[in-house]
Structures are given as structure tokens and as C-alpha cells.
Amino acid sequence: MSRQALWGPPPLRSLRDWWSERDASVKDGVLALVLTLLAFVPTLSNIGGQIGDLPERPANALGIGLTLAQTLPLAARRRWPATCLAVVTGAFAVHQSLGFATTFGSVGLYLALYSAGAHQVILRRALTVAASAAYAVLAVVLHRLGSPQEIPDYLAFYLTLAAIWLVGSAVRMRRGEELERRRLAAEVATAAERARIARELHDVVTHHVTAMVVQSDAAQFLLTSAPERAGEGLAAVSDTGRRALTELRYLLGVLEATGESAAADPARADRAPTLGRVVDLVEQARRSGQSVEFSEQGERRAQSVDVELAAYRVVQEALTNAMKHASGQLAHVLVRHREEHVEIKVTTDVPAVFPATVPVPRKLGPTGGRGLAGLRARVRMLDGELEAGPRPEGGFEVRATIPSQPVQE
């Protein structure tokens, strides 16, 4: 029977949820209380730890106190495991030495020993040596009091106690490994998020700042050659600045994006960098003085955020490089929607000198790379490919193939 089926009824499931939310000290307190009650159940008296086998002494107040001293300290078994073990062990030793009858409360020794192995942080070796020495003293005392136990019996009981300690230590080791694994996973996730933010900031800032610089230079030229047209250039700079602010606002909201469609949220649909807004990049480049021809083939389908954003950034980076290295030259932008992937191709008609200014792909730095190298990393994370290089007939070409991840309606 599965655990879910066992806890299936709503009352039991609610009880389980309530119990899982309790503090560790509360859980340990309940454990100590339950063990204390069971210690005085006659039918359970034969279950527990026994090593002395001395003539049995009638129960009295001292025996009851020693039994309680073996159970109640378990309320602090995780907060103070060494102290708990010392108190329980001392009570167990005196209980055995005085010949009181075995009770279920002696199970507290096993629980205290396990807790020390699982939760003791400092002085673990010293605690092990001290516990072993205390057991040796107890064995000597019991022998002198007339215990019929032999050395093999004491050794077998010691090995049982050692096995319980080792079980606790194994649990502690596994818990530590799990914490370390989570820490490393968090570091990897943090590094990946930093790289993602760096790529996004680079793509947004570089493109818009480049466009604003080109537009500002054009407006400055028009102030002397055609003052009546300078206003158009300044208006283009203002418009580009507003677009940059809009996209940065969207970036702040999308850094925690999931796999939903970029246009799924109506509140942000008009700001989302998606395939549908590639035409805005083309218009912005044209206002900056860049000649751009744009064509789109196939039926456009809503894609996941990652696919939409990667496709948009490919066009954005390619047009940014065109404005920086081939200002005024004709650029061609082609977006082809296929059944299994989205293909993007951006070419520029410039002399072969332009490709030489574009760096050869290099190893990514700790922030994930910049420019075309960052785009390659972004596209490859989607199992796509990006190629960039000079064309045989002259000019430069950026081609990306990104697998489709259509949003299910």
C-alpha cells in the first residue's frame, strides 16, 4: 500500500500536515512523553535494554525516577544530543547496577545514542571515547556486583550500541551530502541567472544605445545641412530611449519568467520582446538610417518565452552589428516559421572588411559571454544552432535555427 493511500482520508492527511509543520522540539517532546507512558505498561516490560542480570530489586521511587531519567531527556535529543546521551546513559547505568526490573523506558538509551550520532556536531570523537570508557566502567561494576554476564556478552551489547551510533552517523552524513548538493545546485542556479541577466542587459542596452548614438550623429549632421529635418532625428532618439525604458521594465518582470508564452500576460504583451515585435526592430533601424528589407514566411505560432525571446535577440543583435559596422548598407532580415523550428537569417551587403571587425567566437566568460557568443549560448540552451560569419560574395550573415516550442492552448 502506498504512503499516499495510507494517509488518504482527509482527517489523517490533515493530521500529517499538522505534524510536519511542528517544530523539532515539539516532536521530540511528544516522543519523550509517549516513551514515558509506555515505560509503565506492564506488557512492554520485557522489551528494552538489559545487560546486568543482577538479582531483581522491587520497584520504588528511585526506580521510577531512573526510568523517567531515561525517557524525559529525549525531549532535547536534537537540541543537546550530548547532554541527553550523558543523562540517559547515567540513568541506565545506575538502573542496571541497582538491579531494578527492565522497563520499556530503557529504549531511551538506543534513541539517545542514535540522536548523538545523527545530531552531535562538535567533539564527536571525544564523545565516542567517553561513552566507550563509561561502558567499560559499567561492565566492571556489574561484574563485581555479581553479574553472570561474560566478556562476549558485554562485547555483543557494546557492538549493538556501536551499530546504533553508526546508523545515526550515516544519517548525519547523508543529510550533509544532501545539503551540500543543494548548496551547489543553488550556486549553479545563481551563476546561470547572473549569466542570463548579463545577456539580457547586454542585448537591451547595446542595441538601443547604438541606435541612439547613430540617430544623434545623424541629427547633429542635419542641424547644419538640413535644420528642418533635425527634429525628426531628435524625435527618433527620444523614441528609442522610450523603447529602451519599456524593454528594461519588461526585462525586470521577465527575469523570473516561466515557460509561458511571452504574450500570455495581457498586462505585459505590449512590452514583450517577441517574434511579433521584430518589425519594430526593423523600423527602429530604418529610422537610424539603416536600410533594411524584412520578410516573414510561414504561419507564426505563439512560442514559449525562451524561444520568442531568443529569436527576437538574434535579430536585435544582428541589426545592432549592422548599424555599428555597416551603417547605411542594406540589411536583409528573414524570419521563416517551419513546423519543427524557427529559422532566422540576417545578412548585410558590405565589403569583406566588416566581418574582420567581428571577433572570432571565444570562450564564454563567467557572465556568459557577450554579443554573438552570448547568443550562441542562448540558442544552444534551446537545442538550436547559431552560425555567423562572412559570406563568399561579401558581407556578413547571421543564421539561427531554434526548435519550436509552441504554447498549448
C-alpha positions in Angstrom: 0.0 0.0 0.0 1.4 3.4 -1.0 2.1 6.1 1.6 -0.4 8.4 -0.2 -3.1 5.7 0.2 -2.3 5.2 3.8 -2.7 8.9 4.5 -5.6 9.2 2.1 -8.5 10.1 4.3 -8.8 13.8 4.9 -8.6 13.7 8.8 -5.4 11.6 8.6 -3.9 13.8 5.9 -4.7 16.9 7.9 -3.1 15.3 10.9 0.0 14.5 8.9 0.3 18.1 7.6 -0.2 19.5 11.1 2.5 17.2 12.4 5.0 18.0 9.6 4.7 21.7 10.4 5.6 21.3 14.1 8.9 22.4 15.4 11.5 19.7 16.1 11.5 20.4 19.8 7.7 19.8 19.9 8.1 16.5 18.1 10.9 15.4 20.5 8.7 16.4 23.4 5.9 14.2 22.2 8.3 11.3 21.6 9.6 11.6 25.2 6.1 11.8 26.6 4.9 8.7 24.6 8.0 6.7 25.6 7.5 7.7 29.3 3.9 6.4 29.2 4.9 3.2 27.5 7.6 2.6 30.1 5.0 1.9 32.7 2.9 -0.5 30.6 3.4 -4.0 32.2 3.0 -5.9 28.9 6.0 -4.0 27.5 8.3 -4.5 30.4 10.2 -7.3 28.8 11.1 -5.1 25.8 14.2 -2.9 26.4 17.9 -2.9 27.1 19.3 -5.3 29.7 22.9 -6.1 30.5 23.3 -6.6 34.3 21.0 -9.6 35.1 21.5 -8.8 38.8 19.0 -10.0 41.4 15.9 -8.0 40.8 15.0 -5.3 43.3 11.4 -4.2 44.0 10.3 -1.1 42.3 10.4 2.1 44.3 10.5 5.9 43.9 14.2 5.7 43.0 13.5 3.2 40.2 10.7 5.3 38.9 13.0 8.3 38.9 15.7 6.4 37.0 13.1 5.3 34.4 12.0 8.9 33.9 15.6 9.9 33.6 15.9 7.5 30.6 12.9 8.9 28.8 12.2 12.6 29.5 15.7 13.9 28.4 14.8 12.7 24.9 12.8 16.0 24.6 16.2 17.6 24.0 17.7 14.9 21.9 18.3 17.1 18.9 19.0 20.4 20.6 21.5 19.0 23.1 22.3 15.4 21.9 25.5 15.0 24.0 23.8 16.2 27.2 20.8 13.9 26.5 23.1 10.9 26.0 25.0 11.6 29.2 21.9 11.8 31.3 20.2 8.8 29.8 23.4 6.7 29.9 24.0 7.6 33.5 20.4 6.7 34.5 20.6 3.4 32.6 23.9 2.5 34.3 22.6 3.2 37.8 19.3 1.4 36.9 21.2 -1.7 35.9 23.7 -1.5 38.8 20.9 -1.4 41.4 19.1 -4.4 39.8 15.8 -2.7 39.0 13.5 -4.6 36.6 13.8 -3.9 32.9 11.3 -1.4 31.5 10.4 -0.2 28.1 12.0 3.1 29.1 15.4 1.6 28.6 14.8 2.0 24.9 15.6 5.6 25.5 19.3 4.6 25.6 19.1 3.5 22.0 17.3 6.6 20.9 19.7 8.9 22.7 22.7 7.1 21.2 21.2 7.3 17.7 20.4 11.0 18.2 24.0 11.7 19.3 25.3 10.0 16.2 22.9 11.9 13.9 22.9 15.4 15.5 26.1 15.9 17.5 28.2 18.4 15.7 31.3 19.1 17.8 33.6 16.8 19.9 32.1 13.7 18.2 35.3 11.7 18.7 35.6 12.8 22.4 32.0 11.8 22.9 32.6 8.4 21.4 35.7 7.8 23.6 33.9 9.0 26.7 30.9 6.7 26.0 33.1 3.7 25.4 35.0 4.4 28.6 31.8 4.7 30.5 30.6 1.4 29.2 33.8 -0.3 30.2 33.4 1.1 33.7 29.8 -0.2 33.8 30.9 -3.6 32.7 33.5 -3.8 35.5 31.0 -2.6 38.1 28.4 -5.1 37.0 30.9 -7.9 37.1 31.9 -7.0 40.7 28.3 -6.9 41.7 27.9 -10.5 40.7 26.5 -10.2 37.1 26.5 -13.6 35.4 27.4 -12.0 32.0 30.7 -12.9 30.4 33.1 -10.9 28.2 31.4 -12.0 25.0 28.0 -10.8 26.3 29.4 -7.4 27.2 31.1 -7.2 23.8 27.9 -8.1 21.9 25.9 -5.4 23.7 28.7 -2.9 23.0 28.6 -3.8 19.3 24.9 -3.3 19.3 25.3 0.2 20.8 28.1 0.9 18.3 25.9 -0.1 15.4 23.1 2.3 16.6 25.7 5.1 16.8 26.9 4.3 13.3 23.3 4.3 11.9 22.9 7.8 13.3 26.3 8.9 11.9 25.3 7.5 8.4 22.1 9.5 8.6 24.0 12.6 9.5 26.5 12.0 6.6 23.7 11.6 4.1 22.0 14.7 5.4 25.2 16.6 5.0 25.7 15.4 1.4 22.1 16.4 0.6 22.7 19.9 2.0 26.0 20.2 0.0 24.2 19.0 -3.1 21.5 21.7 -2.6 24.1 24.3 -2.0 26.0 23.5 -5.2 22.7 23.4 -7.1 21.9 26.8 -5.7 25.3 28.2 -6.7 24.9 26.8 -10.2 21.4 28.3 -10.5 22.7 31.6 -9.2 25.5 31.7 -11.7 23.1 30.8 -14.5 20.7 33.5 -13.5 23.6 36.1 -13.4 24.6 35.0 -16.9 21.1 35.3 -18.1 20.7 38.8 -16.6 24.0 39.8 -18.2 22.9 38.6 -21.6 19.6 40.4 -21.4 21.2 43.7 -20.2 23.8 43.5 -23.0 21.2 42.8 -25.7 18.8 45.6 -24.5 21.4 48.3 -23.7 23.8 47.7 -26.5 21.1 47.8 -29.2 19.3 50.8 -28.0 22.4 52.8 -27.1 23.9 52.0 -30.5 20.7 53.2 -32.2 20.6 56.4 -30.1 24.3 57.2 -31.0 23.7 56.7 -34.7 20.5 58.8 -34.5 22.2 61.5 -32.5 25.1 61.7 -35.0 22.6 61.9 -37.9 20.6 64.7 -36.1 23.9 66.6 -35.4 24.7 66.4 -39.1 21.2 67.6 -40.1 21.5 70.6 -37.8 24.0 72.2 -40.2 23.0 70.6 -43.5 19.2 70.4 -43.2 17.9 72.0 -40.0 14.3 71.4 -40.9 14.9 67.7 -40.7 16.9 67.7 -37.5 13.7 67.4 -35.5 13.0 64.0 -37.0 16.3 62.7 -35.8 15.8 64.0 -32.3 12.4 62.5 -32.2 13.9 59.2 -33.2 16.4 59.4 -30.4 13.6 60.1 -27.9 11.5 57.3 -29.3 14.5 54.9 -29.0 15.1 56.0 -25.4 11.4 55.3 -24.5 11.6 51.9 -26.2 14.8 51.1 -24.1 13.0 52.0 -20.9 9.9 49.9 -21.9 12.1 46.9 -22.6 14.1 47.3 -19.4 10.8 47.4 -17.5 9.8 44.2 -19.2 13.2 42.7 -18.5 12.8 43.3 -14.8 9.4 41.5 -14.9 10.5 38.6 -17.1 13.7 37.6 -15.3 11.6 35.2 -13.3 9.6 34.1 -16.3 8.4 30.6 -16.8 7.7 28.6 -19.9 4.5 30.5 -20.7 4.0 32.4 -23.9 5.6 35.8 -23.9 2.2 37.2 -25.0 0.2 35.2 -22.5 0.1 38.0 -19.9 -2.1 40.8 -21.4 -0.5 43.3 -19.0 2.9 42.8 -20.5 2.0 41.7 -24.0 2.7 45.2 -25.5 6.2 45.3 -23.9 7.3 41.7 -24.5 10.2 41.2 -26.9 8.6 38.6 -29.2 8.8 37.5 -32.8 5.7 39.6 -33.4 7.7 42.7 -32.5 10.7 42.1 -34.8 9.1 44.6 -37.2 9.6 47.2 -34.5 13.4 46.5 -34.6 13.3 46.9 -38.3 11.5 50.2 -38.2 13.9 51.4 -35.5 16.9 50.5 -37.6 15.4 52.3 -40.6 14.9 55.5 -38.5 18.5 55.3 -37.6 19.4 55.5 -41.3 19.9 51.7 -41.8 18.4 50.3 -45.0 16.6 47.1 -44.0 14.5 44.7 -46.0 12.2 42.5 -43.9 10.3 39.3 -44.9 8.4 36.7 -43.0 7.4 33.3 -44.3 5.2 30.6 -42.9 2.5 30.8 -40.2 3.5 32.4 -37.0 2.6 30.5 -33.8 2.9 31.5 -30.2 6.0 30.1 -28.8 7.4 29.7 -25.3 9.1 32.7 -23.7 12.6 31.3 -24.3 12.0 30.8 -28.0 10.3 34.1 -28.6 13.0 36.0 -26.7 15.9 34.2 -28.3 14.5 34.8 -31.8 14.0 38.5 -31.0 17.5 38.8 -29.6 19.1 37.3 -32.7 17.5 39.9 -34.9 18.3 42.6 -32.4 22.0 41.7 -32.2 22.4 41.3 -35.9 20.8 44.7 -36.6 22.9 46.3 -33.9 26.1 45.0 -35.5 24.8 46.2 -38.9 24.3 49.7 -37.5 27.8 49.7 -35.8 29.8 48.1 -38.6 27.8 48.6 -41.8 25.9 51.9 -41.2 23.9 52.8 -44.3 24.4 49.5 -46.0 21.4 47.3 -47.0 20.5 44.6 -44.5 18.1 41.7 -45.1 16.0 40.1 -42.3 14.2 36.8 -43.0 12.1 35.0 -40.4 10.9 31.6 -41.6 8.3 29.7 -39.5 8.5 25.9 -40.0 6.7 23.1 -38.4 9.7 22.0 -36.2 11.8 25.1 -35.9 12.0 28.8 -36.5 14.7 30.0 -38.8 16.2 33.5 -38.8 18.7 34.9 -41.3 20.1 38.4 -41.2 22.6 39.4 -43.9 24.4 42.7 -44.7 25.7 43.8 -48.1 29.1 45.2 -47.1 32.7 44.7 -48.2 34.6 41.9 -46.6 36.2 44.3 -44.2 33.1 44.1 -41.9 33.4 40.5 -40.9 37.0 41.1 -39.9 35.8 43.5 -37.3 33.6 40.9 -35.7 35.6 38.8 -33.2 36.1 35.1 -33.6 33.9 33.2 -31.2 35.7 32.9 -27.9 35.3 31.0 -24.7 32.5 32.4 -22.6 33.4 34.3 -19.5 31.9 33.9 -16.1 29.0 36.2 -17.1 28.0 34.0 -20.1 29.7 35.9 -22.9 28.6 38.9 -25.0 27.3 39.6 -28.4 27.3 36.7 -30.8 29.0 34.4 -28.3 26.2 35.1 -25.8 23.6 34.5 -28.5 25.2 31.1 -29.3 24.9 30.1 -25.7 21.3 31.2 -25.5 20.3 29.4 -28.7 22.2 26.2 -27.7 20.3 26.0 -24.4 17.2 25.6 -26.6 18.9 22.8 -28.6 19.3 25.2 -31.5 22.2 26.4 -33.6 23.6 29.8 -34.5 26.1 30.5 -37.2 27.7 33.8 -38.0 30.4 34.7 -40.5 31.4 36.3 -43.8 29.6 35.4 -47.0 31.6 34.3 -50.0 30.1 37.1 -52.1 30.9 39.7 -49.5 29.0 41.0 -46.4 28.1 39.1 -43.3 25.4 36.6 -42.3 23.9 35.6 -39.1 21.7 32.4 -39.2 19.9 30.8 -36.3 17.7 27.7 -36.2 15.6 27.4 -33.0 13.4 24.4 -32.3 9.7 25.2 -32.0 8.1 25.1 -28.6 4.5 26.1 -29.4 2.3 27.0 -26.5 -0.6 24.6 -26.0 -3.8 26.5 -25.9 
